[in-house]
Amino acid sequence: MSRIGKNPVAVPDGVSVELAADAIKVKGKLGELSAPVSSEVEVKVDGNVIYVSPRNESKRARALWGTTRALVNNIVTGVTEGFTVNLEINGVGYRAAVEGKELVLALGYSHPIRYPIPDAVTMKCERPTVIAISGADKQQVGQIAAEIRSYRPPEPFKGKGVKYANEIILRKEGKKK
């Protein structure tokens, strides 16, 4: 039995849920999101609670049970609270700034890197070495953070580069004489 799938998803006040044949739409104060629903999984809305259950005992249905419940929980959380990923930049001369609808990164290359900010996502740079990425869609926020990190991932000797705020860089010892 799925330990995640059997937990119901609580729907807070001010959030509306619509069920279609192959998708679930959730609308809240931060926007509207939808998640696909497989034909092997059944989703029921009972008052302010969403229940997910498999239609049969096949391996695929049991696998999609917990996945579907997690996706539904993520879109409900996204339209009510949103998601935030914080990035830190370490290195001499490395910095970031938001200019209009672009994030401009100086990461030690001969040119600045310009990353266009999508409409559904907001980025803030309180300090030149900290980037806060916020949005309702957890997958999109995480993907953008991973793309920005990939421009200069942290290296293990000095720790220079772009890293997640909660990431721990395992350091290596340098050359010996």
C-alpha positions in Angstrom: 0.0 0.0 0.0 1.2 3.5 -0.8 1.9 5.4 2.4 1.8 8.7 0.6 -1.2 7.9 -1.6 -3.6 7.0 1.2 -3.2 10.4 2.9 -6.0 12.8 1.8 -5.1 16.3 0.5 -6.8 19.1 2.5 -8.2 21.9 0.4 -8.0 25.3 2.2 -10.7 28.0 2.1 -10.7 30.2 -1.1 -9.5 27.3 -3.3 -11.8 25.8 -5.9 -11.2 22.3 -7.4 -12.6 21.1 -10.7 -12.3 17.4 -11.9 -12.2 16.5 -15.5 -11.8 13.1 -17.1 -8.0 13.3 -17.4 -7.0 16.3 -15.3 -7.7 18.2 -12.1 -7.7 22.0 -12.0 -7.2 24.0 -8.9 -7.7 27.7 -8.7 -6.5 29.9 -5.8 -5.1 33.3 -4.9 -1.8 32.7 -6.7 -3.3 31.5 -10.0 -4.6 28.4 -11.6 -2.8 25.1 -12.0 -3.7 21.7 -13.4 -2.3 18.2 -13.0 -2.9 15.1 -15.3 -4.8 12.2 -13.8 -4.2 8.7 -15.2 -7.1 6.5 -16.1 -5.7 3.9 -13.6 -6.1 6.3 -10.6 -9.4 7.7 -9.2 -9.6 11.2 -7.7 -12.6 12.2 -5.6 -13.4 15.5 -4.0 -15.4 15.3 -0.8 -16.0 18.7 0.7 -12.6 20.2 1.5 -10.7 17.0 1.1 -9.3 15.3 -2.1 -8.9 11.5 -2.0 -6.8 9.5 -4.5 -7.1 5.8 -4.9 -6.0 3.2 -7.5 -8.8 1.7 -9.7 -7.1 -1.8 -9.7 -4.2 -3.6 -8.1 -1.8 -3.5 -11.0 1.7 -2.4 -10.4 1.3 0.7 -12.6 -1.8 1.8 -10.8 -0.1 1.4 -7.4 2.9 3.4 -8.7 0.7 6.2 -10.0 -1.3 6.3 -6.8 1.3 8.1 -4.7 2.6 10.1 -7.7 -0.8 11.5 -8.4 -1.4 12.4 -4.8 1.9 14.2 -4.6 1.1 16.2 -7.8 -2.3 17.1 -6.4 -0.8 18.2 -3.1 1.8 20.3 -4.9 -0.7 22.2 -7.0 -2.9 22.9 -4.0 0.1 24.1 -2.0 1.3 26.1 -5.0 -2.0 28.1 -5.5 -2.2 28.9 -1.8 1.3 29.5 -0.5 3.6 29.1 -3.6 7.2 27.7 -3.6 10.5 29.4 -3.2 14.0 28.3 -4.0 17.0 30.3 -2.7 20.3 30.3 -4.5 23.7 31.6 -3.2 26.6 32.8 -5.3 30.1 32.3 -4.0 33.2 33.7 -5.7 35.1 36.9 -6.2 33.3 39.2 -8.6 30.3 36.8 -9.0 27.0 38.6 -8.6 23.4 38.7 -9.8 20.9 41.4 -10.5 17.3 41.6 -11.8 17.0 44.1 -14.6 13.4 44.4 -15.9 12.3 41.0 -17.0 15.9 39.5 -17.1 18.2 38.1 -14.5 21.8 39.2 -15.2 24.6 37.0 -13.9 28.3 37.8 -13.7 29.9 34.4 -13.1 33.5 34.9 -14.2 32.9 34.5 -17.9 33.9 37.1 -20.5 30.3 38.1 -20.8 27.3 38.5 -18.5 24.7 35.8 -18.7 21.1 37.0 -19.3 18.3 34.7 -18.2 14.7 35.8 -19.2 12.3 35.6 -16.3 9.0 33.8 -17.2 5.7 35.5 -16.4 4.6 33.0 -13.8 7.8 33.3 -11.8 9.2 36.2 -9.7 12.9 36.6 -8.9 14.4 38.9 -6.2 18.0 39.7 -5.4 18.1 41.3 -1.9 21.9 41.1 -2.0 24.1 40.6 -5.1 25.0 37.1 -4.0 21.5 35.8 -3.2 18.7 34.9 -5.7 15.1 34.1 -4.5 13.0 32.3 -7.1 9.3 32.2 -6.3 6.2 30.8 -8.1 3.1 28.6 -7.9 4.4 25.7 -10.0 6.9 23.6 -8.1 8.3 21.9 -11.2 8.9 25.2 -13.0 10.5 26.9 -10.0 12.8 23.9 -9.5 13.7 23.7 -13.2 14.6 27.4 -13.4 16.8 27.1 -10.2 18.6 24.1 -11.8 19.2 25.9 -15.1 20.7 29.0 -13.3 22.8 26.7 -11.1 24.1 24.9 -14.2 25.7 28.0 -15.6 28.4 27.7 -12.9 27.9 24.7 -10.5 29.9 24.9 -7.3 33.4 23.4 -7.5 34.8 21.2 -4.7 38.1 23.0 -4.1 37.1 26.6 -3.2 33.3 26.2 -3.3 33.0 28.9 -6.0 29.8 28.9 -8.1 26.0 28.9 -7.8 24.6 26.6 -5.1 21.2 26.0 -3.4 21.0 27.8 -0.1 20.6 24.4 1.8 23.2 22.6 -0.3 26.4 21.4 1.4 29.5 21.3 -0.8 31.9 18.5 0.0 35.3 20.1 -0.1 38.5 18.5 -1.4 42.0 19.1 -0.3 44.2 20.9 -2.8 47.6 20.0 -4.2 50.4 19.3 -1.7 54.0 20.3 -2.2 
